[in-house]
Amino acid sequence: MLWRRPRRQNCRRGRQLEGEIRGDVGNGRILVKVLTVLLLTVEPGRAISCGQVDSALAHCLEFLTGGPGPSPVCCDGVMNLKAMTPTIGDRRAACECMKEAAGHYASLKSDKASQLPQACGVQIGVPITKDVDCST
């Protein structure tokens, strides 16, 4: 039996809720936390957010503005971006986000942006340029 009655009939509601769940509460709490994180991170039918794209590529700005080769942290972000964009809708949304972000950086080098996935050894399926048509 998963639920049990409170020990006293006339106790306050707060006391009634306390201890009503039987079983391994510690594992149950961990499961709830894991599920909450998953629900907050990935919603079915919802494309990747621009915040997620920005976070994934934040460590690449030095390379994208003319610096030396991308750092390992930058390439990890590119790999994470690939993992976060499994569907065409996700890739289109990521493309729009990258296009919008690229417009905010005047010092962004177009050639470096297009080289980023290859420099990291990752094929992301989304070109990184300011003038890309994300609908194709």
QUIMOBEL-V542100 format. One record per residue. N is the residue number from 0. SS is DSSP state (hx for helix, st for strand, lp for the rest). OMEGA is omega as a letter, one per 40 degrees, with the letter a starting at -180 (none if undefined). Layout:
((N | SS | OMEGA) (N | SS | OMEGA))
//
This chain:
((0 | lp | a) (1 | lp | a) (2 | st | i) (3 | lp | a) (4 | lp | i) (5 | lp | a) (6 | lp | a) (7 | lp | a) (8 | lp | a) (9 | lp | i) (10 | lp | a) (11 | lp | a) (12 | hx | i) (13 | hx | i) (14 | hx | a) (15 | hx | a) (16 | hx | a) (17 | lp | i) (18 | lp | a) (19 | lp | a) (20 | st | i) (21 | lp | i) (22 | lp | a) (23 | lp | a) (24 | hx | a) (25 | hx | i) (26 | hx | i) (27 | hx | i) (28 | hx | i) (29 | hx | i) (30 | hx | i) (31 | hx | i) (32 | hx | i) (33 | hx | i) (34 | hx | i) (35 | hx | i) (36 | hx | i) (37 | hx | i) (38 | hx | i) (39 | hx | a) (40 | hx | a) (41 | lp | i) (42 | lp | a) (43 | lp | i) (44 | lp | a) (45 | lp | a) (46 | lp | i) (47 | lp | a) (48 | lp | i) (49 | hx | i) (50 | hx | i) (51 | hx | i) (52 | hx | i) (53 | hx | i) (54 | hx | a) (55 | hx | a) (56 | hx | a) (57 | hx | a) (58 | hx | a) (59 | hx | a) (60 | hx | a) (61 | hx | i) (62 | hx | a) (63 | hx | i) (64 | lp | i) (65 | lp | i) (66 | lp | i) (67 | lp | a) (68 | lp | a) (69 | lp | i) (70 | lp | i) (71 | hx | i) (72 | hx | i) (73 | hx | a) (74 | hx | i) (75 | hx | i) (76 | hx | i) (77 | hx | i) (78 | hx | i) (79 | hx | i) (80 | hx | i) (81 | hx | a) (82 | hx | a) (83 | hx | a) (84 | lp | a) (85 | lp | a) (86 | lp | i) (87 | hx | i) (88 | hx | i) (89 | hx | a) (90 | hx | i) (91 | hx | i) (92 | hx | i) (93 | hx | i) (94 | hx | i) (95 | hx | i) (96 | hx | a) (97 | hx | i) (98 | hx | i) (99 | hx | i) (100 | hx | i) (101 | hx | i) (102 | hx | a) (103 | lp | a) (104 | lp | a) (105 | lp | a) (106 | lp | i) (107 | lp | i) (108 | lp | a) (109 | hx | a) (110 | hx | i) (111 | hx | a) (112 | hx | a) (113 | hx | i) (114 | hx | a) (115 | hx | a) (116 | hx | a) (117 | hx | i) (118 | hx | i) (119 | lp | a) (120 | lp | a) (121 | lp | i) (122 | lp | a) (123 | lp | i) (124 | lp | i) (125 | lp | i) (126 | lp | i) (127 | lp | i) (128 | lp | a) (129 | lp | a) (130 | lp | a) (131 | lp | i) (132 | lp | a) (133 | lp | a) (134 | lp | a) (135 | lp | none))
//
